[in-house]
Structure formats: structure tokens, C-alpha cells
């Protein structure tokens, strides 16, 4: 796992460590790590043109000391001071090593433009809100330059604790972060500004508390594996209640996600037309035609170990009655799409003891918690946590960065997502996939996080033709077809 801590916890850990170290030792550790990464990025340190964009904080000091190390190896290093106050000792060290400091940033554009490498030390992890001048202009010059841009700890203009970006921000090729990841490096829009993130160990480990956010590596994603004594019932039976005469495709896609998601058996129930289509496409699925408004409809479906309800179901009284019946069971339930619309007006249905997984996009979450969609998108981490607490559910917020939250647990960030998933029906596939993992016995948080990872990985596989990097358009059905390969890549 990649562990990320919010700024207050990082600052507290730094203070505890600095109290045990000689003065300035922690900054020297950070500078040494930063200089090492910068040196690896240059074809040759000797003779390279390096520009440091330096603000008044500690990250500016890190950049200056790293620049001094590069200057001693023969680089031509120029520091551009973004204000009247910069780290005095760091600036002195740079000058002693043969570097220069430009006190007036106004004339620095040609210096930045011709640099082989640009180090962003304008702001630090404490920076919030939009960049002011001259920082905003320097950030724009760096982002437009042809040289490699290395951000110090976090790209300037990115909120380290949330990933929020208000206005101008540095677009880095590499971000060198110290001690631990910060949530804003993993969550869009901030994550899109970071490039490759390199973690430098500066000794904070023993002083850091539990993380606020975690992001898995492939080895951390472990869906249920059948054993020698497994049969279809032990592997998990998932029930899918989806589709209607108007939305037949949602039935086929959510059921397909469950079939390819590793369930031992999939039971599907709906009206006659979606049932007929599911039978044609997925002959292995056990189907039942029901009238969504009839009492006791669930009893006719058969025994299951988890339910998926909502995709294409409709939002009328019959759909509401079916959702209520499912949520009254003592089984894990995943609610998606139309089911979330019903829950937005009947949140009391979520008062249950069994696990509940909700899979909204930003618009659906805005209705569930009464927050404007724009605010949800701008403050994804804040609002997914709020939703998990208010709704007493595991909440998977879909989007450019998919987040999975559960009360009093670190938020899971999915790193496998791709814009290719922004096409109709892929959410239905995800609901069936996560439902299969729930039926297989995974806890709700683990099932949602693993499902999101496999879903994103399958989309990347589907978009990647021979020899390309995943640029082909894909459909939701392509994602279903790529799921077996996504599971294989975890081995």
C-alpha cells in the first residue's frame, strides 16, 4: 500500500523527529533525496542548466540545498526568488557552491525556458488556495517550459491534504515527496499535476499515526480464490435486481460484471424483457421473472449471499418497494444508479446492520447528502468521508479518481482508473463485479476497493491494442470481456 497522511499529521511527525536531530538535519535529508532524484533525471549533471523556483517556506530551503549539491557536481544552477524572503542559509550554500540567486522574478522567463531541469519549491504542503503573484506566473512558466519539472514535496498550487486546485498550479513531470505520501498527490485534480511520484524516506515512520488515505499496489488486491473444496455455493451466490422494459442494457451489463467477477452463481430477477436478454447473453445465469411490485418477490429468486440492486430499475413505487425489501434483509447489499435516486428521498432505508455499499457518481452523491455537485467534485475526499459517516455505508465515489470510504477507516484511492471508463454502462459492470466479490465473502471496503481496481485495470486492457498504450475507444461490454485478464494480472 501507499500510505498518505494529511498535513497536520506530517507536521507533528516532523516536529517530533526534529526534536531528536541536530538543527537542520531533517532539511538536509530532504535535500539529499531531492538532489539524488534530480541527478537521475539529467543525462549529465555536469554542464546542465538547473533553475530553482524558490518561495519563503521550507520547501524553498530544500530546493536551495539540493541545488547546491547539483552545483558542486558541475551544474549551472540559478535560483529565482519568488519574494523578498527565502531560506538564507540555503541561499548562502548555493552561492558557495557556485550557483546564483535572481532576486527579481520578472526577468526570469528566458532562464526558466532554457533550463534542462526546473525545481518547484515555490510553496509547501501548507499552501492552500490559489497561487498569488509572482508565484502564479512562475508556475505557468515552469509548466510551459520544455525542461523536466520536479516538484518539491507537492506541486505548488495543489492542496496537499485534498488534491484541490484553485487557479494556477505547477504541472510536474516528477514529484519528490518526503516522509510519506500526501492525499493530494493521489487524488485528482491534484494527482494530475504530479507526474511520477517519488517517495524519499527522511525517517518519519515511527512518528506517523495511521494513514488518512491509502492506495493499493497490484499485490494488495486479493479477490477470493477458490480452493480444492470449492463449489458454486461456497464461491458465493450473488443476486442481481436490475433492468426494466426501458433500460434493458443495464440488466445485461450488471449481470455480466457479476458473472466475470468470480461469483459461483448469479441469480438475476426482473421483468420479462430484461430477463429474456440476460438468458440469451449469459446462459449460465439463473433467471426469474418477477413483478417488481409484487409482495414476496425476493422469495422466488432463491438463496443468495449478497444483492446488487438498482441499475436500470426505475425510480417509481415498484422499484422503491423492491429496494426496501432488499435492504430489510440481513445480507450485504450494493445499491447503484436508480437505487441511489430512491435512497436520496428515503435515506432511512439505510438504517441496517448488514454491510451496504453505495456506488454514486458526483451527481448522485450530491443528492444523497444535499451538497452541490460542483462542491462534491471540488472536495471529493471531504464529501466521500461525509457520506460514509452520514449514511453509515461504504461509499464508492466514482470519477476521475475513484474513492472508497467507510467510517473510521482510511479512504481507499483507486490508482487504476482511466478516462476510457467515461462511457455509458461501465458503472453497471462495476456494480455486478463488486457484488460478486461481496458474495464471495470480502468485507465491504475490501470488495469495493478491489472491484474498482479490477474495473479500471480491465478498461486499460480493453483499450490497449497490440503495441499501443491504451488509446482505443471502448464500450462497457469490452470491460466485461477484459475482466479475466485483469484477474490474471494480479497473480
N, C-alpha and C positions, 0 to 999 in steps of 0.2 A: 504494500500500500504506500501511496504518497500521502504523508500527513501534513496538514496545513493548520496553522494557528493564527488567530486574529491578533491585531496589532498590540492590544493591551497585554496579552499573554506573552508575546515576544519581548516587549519592553521589560516586563517583570523578570523574565528569564535572563535578559541581558544584564539588568542591574544586579541580579544575584551572582552571575558569573563575574562581572567586573569587580565586585567586592572582593573576590578571591585572587584576582590577577593584578599584575603591575599596571600602572596607569598607561593607557594607550595600547595595551597588548591585544585587546579584542579587535580594535580597528586594524591593527597590523595583520591579524589573522585574515580578516575580511579582504584587505588589500592584496595580500599574497594570493588568495584564491582567485580574486578578480584578475590580477595580472597574469596568473597561470592560464586562465581560460582565454584571455585576450591574446596571449602569445601563441596559443594553439590555432587561433583563427587567422593569424597572419602568415603568409608564405615565408616571410623572413622578418624578424623583429628589427634587425639592423637596417636602418635606412627607411623604415616605414613611417608614414605620416599619421600621427595619432592626435586626435582632438578630444579634450575632456570638456564636457559641459557641466559646470560646477555651480551648485547652489550653496546656501548657507548651512545646510544640515550635515549630519554625519555621513550621508552617502556621498556628498561632495568631498569630504575628507577621505573616504575610501577611494574615490576616483583619483584624487591627487596623489596619494601614496602609491596606488597601483601605477599611475603614470610615471612616478619617479623610478619605480622598478623597471619599467619598459625603457625609460630614457637611459638608465645605466647600461642597458643592453644595446644601445645604439639607435633607438627610435627617436624621431624628431617629434617631440611632444609639446603641444600648445594647449593650455587650459584657458577656457573662456569663462570669465566670472560673470554670473547672471545678476550679481548685485554687489553692493559695496562690502558686504561681509562674506568671506569664505574662510575655510579652515586654515588658520595662519600657519600652524606647524606643517600641515600637508603642503601648502604652497611653498614654504621655505624648503622643504625636502625636494620638491620638484625642481625648484631653481638650482639647488645644489647639484642635482643630477644632470643639469644642462637643459632643462625644459624652460618654457616661457609661460607667462601669465598675461592674458589680454584683459585689461580692466574695463574696456568699453565693448560690450557685445554688439553694438550697432554695426561695426565693420567686419563682423566675423563670418558673414555668409560665404565669401570665397574660401576662407580657411576650412570651414565645415565641408563645403562642396568638394574640395580636392583631397580630403582625408581618406586614407585607406581604412581607418577604423575610428569610430566615434563612440565614446563612453558617455552614457547619460547618467550624470549624477546631479541633476537639477533639483529633484525633490526626493524624499524618502518614503518609508512606509507610513509615516504620519500624515502625508499630504492628502487633503480632501478637497472636494470642489474643483472647479475648473482652474487651469493654469492662468496665471496673470502674466503680464508683460514684464520683462522681456522673455520670460520662460516659454510662453506660448509660441513666440516666433522662433526661438531656438529649437523647440520641439519640432516645429514644422520643417525647419531647415534640415535637421537630422533625419527626419522621416523621408525627405525628398532626396537626400544625398545618395550617391552610388556606393559609398563605403559601407562596410559592415557596422551595424549599430548594436552596441552591447549596453543593456540597461543594468544599472546597479541596484540590486535588490528587487525593484519593481519599476516598470516603465513610468516615467513622470506623466502625471495626468490620470493614472489608473488608481482607483481606491483599493488599497492593498487588502482590506478586510472583506470587500464585497464584489470587486470587479467592476464597479460602476465607473463610467467615464462621462464627465461633464465637459464638453468642449474639446480643445486641443489636447493631444496626448502623443507621446513618442511611440512610433511603431518600431519595435526592436527586432533584430534577427535572432539575438540570443539574450536571455535574461539570466544574470547570475544572482541567485538569491542566497541569503546567508542563514544558516542555522536550522531553518525549517521552511517549507513552502508557506505562502500566504494564500488565503482563499481567492483573492483577486487574480492570482496567476492561473487559476484553474477554471474560473467562471467567466463566461462572456458577459459584456463585451471586452472586459479587461484581458481575458485569455488570448483573444485575437491580436492583441498588441504585443504579446510576449515573445513570439517565436519559440525557439527551443529553450527550455528552462533547465539551467544547470544549478544543482544544489551544492553549496560549499559548506562543509562541516566546520563550525567555529567553536564547538564544544557546548552548545546549549542543551544537549539531550537530557541530562539529569535534572535540569531546571524547568523543563517544559511540562505542563499538565497534559491531560488528554486532549487530542486534537478537536478542532471545531468542524473540520471538513476532511474527508479522505477521498482519494481517487485510486481505483484498483489498477494493478498491472494484470496482464492475462493470467498469471499464475494464481491470482487472488479470486478468480471467477471459477467457482466449482459447483456446477449444477449436479443434481442427483445422478449417481451411476448405478445401473442395475447390477445386482450381484448374482451369484450362481443359483440362488433360490428364488430369484425374482419371477413374478408372473405379472400379468397385466393389471391385476388389482393392487399388488404390492407396489408397483411403479407409480400408481396414482391415477384415479379416475377424475377427470375434470368435466363439469357440466357447463355448457355454453348456452346462454339465453340471449339471442341476438337476431337482428333482421326483422323485416316486415314486408308487406307487399310493396311498399315504396322503396325500401332500402334492402334489396336482396344481396348486394355485393358485400355488405358488412358481415353478413352471416357466413359467407364462403371464406372471407379473409380471416376473420377471428378464429373460425374453426381450423383453418389451415395453420395458423400460428400455434394452436394447441397441438395439432397432430405432429407438426415438425418440432415442437418444443419438448418432446420427450415423454409425454403422457403415455401411460399404459393403455388407457382407453379414453375416448372422447365421446360424451353424450351430448347431442345437440337437440334443442327443442325450440320450436317457433311455429308460425303459421305454415300452411301447406306449401306455398310457393317457395319460400326460402329453404324449407326442408327438402323439397324436391331438388333444388340446385345443389345443396350440400351433399345429398346422396349421389348425384351424378359426379361431382368432383372429388369427394372424399368417401369412397365406398366403405372404408374401414370404420367410419363414424356410426354410432348407434343413434338413430334419429327418432323423434317423437313429434307428432303434430299435436299442438295444443291451441286452445283459445286463450290468449293471454289474460282475459278477464275471468276465466272460469276458476272457481274455488278448487283447491287441491291439485292444481296443475303440476306442481313440483313432484307430488307423489307418483305421478305417472312417468316421470323421467327416469327414475331408477336411482340407485345409490351412487353418490359421488363424494369426493373428498375436498373439493373446492369448486366455487362457482365463478363464472365470468358472466356479467350481465351488463347490457346497455348498448353495445354498438348497433346502430340502425333500428333500435327497438321502438322508437317513437317516444313521445312525451305526454301522451294522453292518460286517461284514467286507467285503462287496461295495463299500460306499461308501468304506471305507478303502483298498481296492485301487485304486479309480478315482482317488482323491485322490493316492495315491502315484504313480500313473502320470503324472498331470498335472504334479506337482511335479518329476518327473525330466526333464521337457522343458527346453529352453533358452529358452522363451517367457515373457513376462510372465504372471503368474497372480494373479487375485484370488480370495481364499478368504473365504467368508461362511457364517454360520448353522451348519448341521450340519457343514460342513467344519472350522469352528473347534473344534467339540466333539471331532472326531477329532484335530486338531492338539494339543489340550490333553493328550492321552495319548501323542502321538507327535511331540514337538517336533523331533526330529532330522530330520524330513522337510523342515524349513525350511533345512537346510544346502545352499544352492544359490546359484549366481552370478547367475541371471536375476532381474529385479525381482519382488518378491512384495508384494502389497497385502492386508492383513488389515482387515476391517471389523467389529470387535466392538462390542456394547454393553457396559455396565459389567459385567454378569454373565459374559459370555463372556471379557472381558479378565481378570476375577478368576481364572478357571480357567486361562487361558493363563500367567499369571505368578505364581499362587499367593498372591494378595493378596485379603483380604476385600472383597466388593462395596462395603460401606459406605465403606471406605477409598479404593477407586477413585473413588467418586462425590465424596468429600470432597476428594480430592487428584488431580484429573483431570490437570492438567498434569504433575505429578511422575510419575504412573503411565503416561501415554502415552509419555513420554520413556523410562522404564524399559523398557517393552515394545518400543519400536523398537530399543533397544540390545540387549536380551537375545535378541530373536527375529530380529535382522538383517533386518527387514522395514519396509515403510512401513505404519504403523498408523493407521487412521482410527477414532477412538473416537467412536461415536455418542452423542447425548444432548442435553440442553438447550443445551449449547454443543458442537458437533462440533469435535474437534481432530484434526489430521493431523500425525504426527511421523515423521521419518526421522533416522537417526543423524547427528549433527554438522550439522544444518540447523535454522534457526529453525522453531518449531512454527507451523503454519498454523491460524488460528482462523476458523471459518466464521460470518459475520455474518447469513446469510440464513435461518437456521433458524426454525422456528415450532412451537409445541406441537401444531398440527394434524397434524404428521407422526407423532404418537404414536398410530398405528393400524396394525393388522396388515397386513403385506405391503409397507410402504413401504421397508423395508430391502432387500427383494428387488429392487425397482425401482432402488434406488441401486447395487446390485452390478452389474446389467446396464449401467447408464449409465456407471459408471466403467470397466467392461470395454471398452465401445465406445471410450472415449477412449484407453485403453491400446492398443487395436488400431490406432487412428488415429495412433499414434506419440508420444503425450505421455509424458514421463517420469513415473514412478510418483507422485512427490509432487505434481506439477502436475495429473495426471489425477485423483487422489483429491480434491485441494482444489477443482478446477473442478467435479467431479461433485457434491460436497457443496453447492457454491454453487448450481448449477443445480437440484438436487433441492429445496433449500429455497425457491428462487425459484418453482419450478413449484407447490409446495404453497401458497405465498401467492397465486399467480394462481388456482389452483383454488378456494381458499376465499373469494375476493373476487368477490361478485356485483356487478351494476351499482350503483355508488354506495356500496358498503359497504367496510369496512376489513379484510375477511378473517375474518369470524366464522362462516362456514358450515362444518358438518362435511364432511369429505372422505374419500374412500377412496383406497387405493393406486392403483387404476385411474384416478382423477381426476388424480393426479400425472403419470402417463404421458401423459394427454391434454393436459396443460398444458406439457409439455416444449418443444414447438416455439415457443410464445410466450416461454418463458424464454430460449431461444437468441436469439430476435429482440430481446429487450430488452437484450441485451449489445451490440448494434450501435450 
